[in-house]
Amino acid sequence: MFSESTLRLIHTVSELGSFTAAANQLNKVPSAISYSIKQAEDELGIKIFSRHHRSVTLTPAGSHFVQETRNLLLQLEKIKTNTQRIANNWRPSISITFDNVLRADKISALISDFYKAFEDVELTVKLGVFNGVWESLVSGQSDIAVGATTAIPNGGNYKYRDMGEIKWVFCVGLKHSLVNAKTPLSADDIQPYPAICVEDTSTDSKKRELWRLPNQRRVVVPDWIRAINCVATGLGVGYFPAHLVDMFIKSGRLVKRDIENPLKPESCCIAWHNNNKSEALSWLVDYFGDTENLRKQWLS
């Protein structure tokens, strides 16, 4: 049976792609890293890594091993945390992951109302993007996902409630050369300019890219505010949630442009683990309300 330290060592090497880099991060000598990996490979009876001149890459079997043990490490961490909480009389907790596409100004009000209702429950609020929101729920890092887009994952016991549609708007900056171009803009019109892309926060599942033309350069940013600033200053072009950019369009910082083959509106939802029957979860689900309330509060 592999120790937790061995598993974390394997994951560190896979992330850094080098025994030397892993040794530097873990304050060990490269030979110690190499020896530990060799022992693990001997125990498994397979090669976890393919060795190259100055780097290593996961073999197909190694990639499977790393993927399968990632959730195990998460569970071990969760067990340790919960055990420490019990030992130190920590309060029970519940976690929510909001997609960055939602109106963030409503989160503070939710936190305030939650702590008025529950004096003995700790609330953790996280932000995610695209598939990273689902991943947080599926991995058990969150109890509720709010603003999750695309299809609900296969497997798992989830309940969900529709939040309405996200309408996407293509924008350029006020001084961008495409402001005066004839519409609808074609792919040839747009392709020379970088696409401003908000990065999916998923780590285990495939990252989703909202929109980009073939061979178009990207500028990857962590959230929609950074994306709006990039487009407003002329660094690129891109699609945005209509409810987030309406004020920027009205103020003149961004200019809406029609393009060929525009993105269609996209549904999103709130989802939660159906096997979690806690009072705090029930309160939160009721607090978010029905579809119409969700749409008004978070997507308008």
C-alpha positions as CSV (number, residue, x, y, z in Angstrom):
1,M,0.0,0.0,0.0
2,F,1.4,3.4,-0.9
3,S,1.9,6.0,1.7
4,E,0.3,9.5,1.3
5,S,3.8,11.0,1.0
6,T,4.6,8.7,-1.9
7,L,1.4,9.5,-3.7
8,R,2.0,13.3,-3.2
9,L,5.5,12.8,-4.5
10,I,4.3,11.1,-7.6
11,H,1.7,13.9,-8.2
12,T,4.4,16.6,-7.7
13,V,6.7,15.0,-10.3
14,S,3.8,14.7,-12.7
15,E,2.9,18.3,-12.3
16,L,6.5,19.6,-12.6
17,G,7.6,17.1,-15.2
18,S,11.1,16.8,-13.7
19,F,12.8,14.9,-10.8
20,T,15.1,17.9,-10.3
21,A,12.2,20.4,-10.1
22,A,10.3,18.1,-7.7
23,A,13.5,17.8,-5.6
24,N,13.9,21.6,-5.4
25,Q,10.3,22.1,-4.4
26,L,10.3,19.3,-1.7
27,N,13.8,20.2,-0.5
28,K,15.2,16.8,-1.4
29,V,18.0,15.6,-3.6
30,P,17.1,14.3,-7.1
31,S,18.4,10.9,-6.4
32,A,16.0,10.5,-3.4
33,I,13.1,11.4,-5.7
34,S,14.3,9.0,-8.4
35,Y,14.7,6.2,-5.8
36,S,11.2,6.7,-4.3
37,I,9.6,6.7,-7.8
38,K,11.5,3.5,-8.7
39,Q,10.2,1.8,-5.6
40,A,6.7,2.8,-6.4
41,E,7.1,1.5,-10.0
42,D,8.5,-1.8,-8.7
43,E,5.6,-2.2,-6.3
44,L,3.1,-1.5,-9.1
45,G,5.0,-3.5,-11.6
46,I,4.7,-0.8,-14.3
47,K,6.5,2.3,-15.3
48,I,4.8,5.5,-14.0
49,F,7.1,7.9,-15.9
50,S,9.0,7.8,-19.2
51,R,12.5,9.2,-18.6
52,H,13.9,11.8,-21.0
53,H,17.1,13.7,-21.0
54,R,16.0,16.5,-18.6
55,S,12.4,15.7,-18.0
56,V,9.8,13.0,-17.4
57,T,6.3,12.4,-18.7
58,L,3.6,10.1,-17.5
59,T,3.1,6.8,-19.3
60,P,-0.5,5.9,-20.1
61,A,-0.5,3.6,-17.1
62,G,1.0,6.4,-15.0
63,S,-1.5,8.9,-16.1
64,H,-4.3,6.5,-15.1
65,F,-2.7,6.0,-11.7
66,V,-2.3,9.7,-11.1
67,Q,-5.9,10.4,-12.1
68,E,-7.3,7.6,-9.9
69,T,-5.3,8.6,-6.8
70,R,-6.1,12.3,-7.1
71,N,-9.6,11.8,-5.5
72,L,-8.0,9.5,-2.9
73,L,-5.6,12.4,-1.8
74,L,-8.6,14.7,-1.6
75,Q,-10.4,12.3,0.6
76,L,-7.4,11.8,2.8
77,E,-7.2,15.6,3.2
78,K,-10.9,15.8,4.0
79,I,-10.6,13.0,6.6
80,K,-7.7,14.8,8.3
81,T,-9.5,18.2,8.3
82,N,-12.7,16.7,9.7
83,T,-10.8,14.8,12.4
84,Q,-9.0,18.0,13.4
85,R,-12.3,19.8,13.5
86,I,-13.8,17.2,15.9
87,A,-10.6,17.3,18.1
88,N,-10.8,21.1,18.3
89,N,-14.6,21.4,18.6
90,W,-14.8,23.1,15.2
91,R,-18.2,23.8,13.9
92,P,-19.9,21.9,11.0
93,S,-19.4,23.5,7.6
94,I,-21.0,23.8,4.2
95,S,-19.4,25.0,1.0
96,I,-20.7,26.8,-2.1
97,T,-19.0,27.3,-5.4
98,F,-20.3,30.2,-7.6
99,D,-19.5,30.4,-11.2
100,N,-17.7,33.7,-11.9
101,V,-20.4,34.5,-14.5
102,L,-22.8,35.4,-11.7
103,R,-23.4,38.8,-10.1
104,A,-20.8,38.8,-7.2
105,D,-22.5,41.6,-5.3
106,K,-25.2,39.2,-4.1
107,I,-22.8,36.9,-2.4
108,S,-22.1,39.2,0.5
109,A,-25.8,39.5,1.3
110,L,-26.1,35.7,1.2
111,I,-23.2,35.3,3.7
112,S,-24.8,37.8,6.0
113,D,-28.2,36.2,5.9
114,F,-26.7,32.7,6.4
115,Y,-24.8,33.7,9.6
116,K,-27.9,35.2,11.0
117,A,-29.7,31.9,10.5
118,F,-26.8,29.6,11.6
119,E,-24.6,30.6,14.5
120,D,-22.9,27.2,14.6
121,V,-22.2,26.4,10.9
122,E,-19.1,27.5,9.0
123,L,-19.8,28.7,5.4
124,T,-17.1,28.5,2.7
125,V,-17.6,30.4,-0.5
126,K,-15.5,29.7,-3.6
127,L,-15.5,31.0,-7.2
128,G,-15.0,28.8,-10.2
129,V,-15.3,29.0,-14.0
130,F,-17.1,26.6,-16.4
131,N,-16.3,22.9,-15.8
132,G,-14.4,23.8,-12.6
133,V,-17.7,24.6,-10.9
134,W,-19.0,21.0,-11.7
135,E,-15.6,19.6,-10.7
136,S,-15.9,21.2,-7.3
137,L,-19.3,19.6,-6.7
138,V,-18.4,16.2,-8.1
139,S,-15.1,16.0,-6.1
140,G,-16.9,16.8,-2.9
141,Q,-15.1,20.1,-2.4
142,S,-18.4,21.9,-2.5
143,D,-22.0,21.0,-1.4
144,I,-23.7,23.4,-3.8
145,A,-22.7,24.6,-7.3
146,V,-24.4,27.9,-8.4
147,G,-24.4,29.0,-12.0
148,A,-23.1,25.7,-13.4
149,T,-23.3,25.6,-17.2
150,T,-23.6,22.9,-19.8
151,A,-24.8,19.4,-19.0
152,I,-25.0,17.8,-15.6
153,P,-22.3,15.2,-15.1
154,N,-23.1,11.5,-15.5
155,G,-23.2,9.5,-12.3
156,G,-23.6,10.9,-8.8
157,N,-26.8,11.7,-7.0
158,Y,-27.6,15.4,-7.7
159,K,-30.6,17.6,-7.6
160,Y,-30.7,20.8,-9.7
161,R,-32.8,23.8,-10.4
162,D,-32.8,25.9,-13.6
163,M,-31.5,29.5,-13.2
164,G,-32.4,30.8,-16.7
165,E,-30.3,31.6,-19.6
166,I,-27.0,33.4,-20.0
167,K,-27.0,35.7,-23.1
168,W,-23.6,36.2,-24.7
169,V,-22.6,39.6,-26.2
170,F,-19.6,40.1,-28.5
171,C,-17.7,43.3,-27.6
172,V,-14.7,45.4,-28.6
173,G,-13.2,48.4,-27.0
174,L,-14.4,51.9,-27.8
175,K,-11.2,52.8,-29.8
176,H,-10.8,49.4,-31.5
177,S,-10.6,49.3,-35.3
178,L,-13.6,47.0,-35.5
179,V,-15.9,49.6,-34.0
180,N,-16.5,51.1,-37.4
181,A,-16.3,47.9,-39.4
182,K,-19.3,46.7,-41.4
183,T,-21.4,44.2,-39.5
184,P,-22.0,41.3,-39.1
185,L,-18.2,40.9,-38.6
186,S,-16.8,37.9,-40.3
187,A,-14.2,35.4,-39.0
188,D,-11.6,37.1,-41.3
189,D,-12.4,40.4,-39.7
190,I,-12.0,39.1,-36.2
191,Q,-9.2,36.5,-36.5
192,P,-6.2,39.0,-36.4
193,Y,-7.1,40.2,-32.9
194,P,-6.5,38.1,-29.8
195,A,-9.5,36.4,-28.1
196,I,-9.8,37.4,-24.4
197,C,-10.6,34.1,-22.7
198,V,-11.6,33.4,-19.1
199,E,-9.8,30.2,-18.0
200,D,-11.8,27.2,-16.8
201,T,-10.8,26.4,-13.2
202,S,-11.1,22.6,-13.6
203,T,-7.9,20.6,-13.0
204,D,-9.0,17.0,-13.6
205,S,-11.6,17.3,-16.3
206,K,-11.3,18.9,-19.7
207,K,-11.2,22.7,-19.7
208,R,-13.9,24.4,-21.5
209,E,-13.2,27.3,-23.9
210,L,-16.2,29.5,-24.5
211,W,-15.3,30.9,-27.9
212,R,-12.3,31.3,-30.1
213,L,-11.7,31.2,-33.9
214,P,-9.3,28.6,-35.4
215,N,-5.7,29.7,-35.0
216,Q,-6.7,32.9,-33.2
217,R,-4.3,34.0,-30.4
218,R,-5.6,34.0,-26.8
219,V,-5.2,36.2,-23.8
220,V,-6.1,34.0,-20.9
221,V,-7.4,35.8,-17.7
222,P,-8.8,34.5,-14.4
223,D,-12.2,36.2,-14.4
224,W,-14.7,38.4,-16.3
225,I,-13.6,41.7,-14.8
226,R,-10.1,41.2,-16.1
227,A,-11.5,40.1,-19.4
228,I,-13.7,43.3,-19.6
229,N,-10.6,45.5,-18.8
230,C,-8.6,43.8,-21.5
231,V,-11.2,44.4,-24.2
232,A,-11.9,47.9,-23.0
233,T,-8.2,48.8,-23.3
234,G,-8.0,47.3,-26.8
235,L,-5.9,44.2,-26.0
236,G,-8.4,41.9,-27.8
237,V,-12.0,41.0,-28.4
238,G,-14.4,38.5,-26.9
239,Y,-17.8,37.3,-25.7
240,F,-19.2,38.3,-22.4
241,P,-22.3,37.6,-20.3
242,A,-24.8,40.3,-21.2
243,H,-25.8,41.0,-17.6
244,L,-22.2,41.7,-16.6
245,V,-21.3,44.1,-19.5
246,D,-24.5,46.0,-19.9
247,M,-23.3,48.9,-17.7
248,F,-19.9,49.0,-19.6
249,I,-21.7,49.2,-22.9
250,K,-24.0,51.9,-21.7
251,S,-21.0,53.9,-20.3
252,G,-19.2,53.6,-23.6
253,R,-16.2,51.5,-22.4
254,L,-17.3,48.5,-24.5
255,V,-19.1,48.4,-27.9
256,K,-21.4,45.6,-28.8
257,R,-20.8,44.2,-32.3
258,D,-22.8,41.7,-34.3
259,I,-20.8,38.8,-35.8
260,E,-21.5,35.9,-38.1
261,N,-22.5,32.7,-36.3
262,P,-23.0,34.3,-32.9
263,L,-23.1,32.3,-29.7
264,K,-26.6,31.1,-28.6
265,P,-27.9,31.8,-25.1
266,E,-26.9,29.1,-22.6
267,S,-28.8,27.6,-19.7
268,C,-27.3,27.4,-16.2
269,C,-28.4,25.9,-13.0
270,I,-27.9,25.4,-9.3
271,A,-27.0,21.9,-8.3
272,W,-26.4,20.1,-5.0
273,H,-25.7,16.6,-3.6
274,N,-29.1,14.9,-3.0
275,N,-27.6,12.7,-0.3
276,N,-26.8,15.7,1.9
277,K,-29.8,16.2,4.1
278,S,-28.4,19.0,6.4
279,E,-30.5,21.8,7.6
280,A,-28.0,24.3,6.3
281,L,-28.2,22.9,2.8
282,S,-32.0,22.9,2.8
283,W,-32.0,26.6,4.0
284,L,-29.6,27.6,1.2
285,V,-31.7,25.8,-1.5
286,D,-34.8,27.6,-0.2
287,Y,-32.9,30.9,0.0
288,F,-31.9,30.8,-3.6
289,G,-35.6,30.3,-4.5
290,D,-37.2,29.3,-7.7
291,T,-36.0,29.8,-11.3
292,E,-37.4,33.3,-11.7
293,N,-35.8,34.5,-8.4
294,L,-32.5,32.9,-9.4
295,R,-32.6,34.7,-12.7
296,K,-33.4,38.1,-11.3
297,Q,-30.9,37.9,-8.4
298,W,-27.9,36.4,-10.2
299,L,-28.3,36.9,-14.0
300,S,-29.8,40.4,-14.4
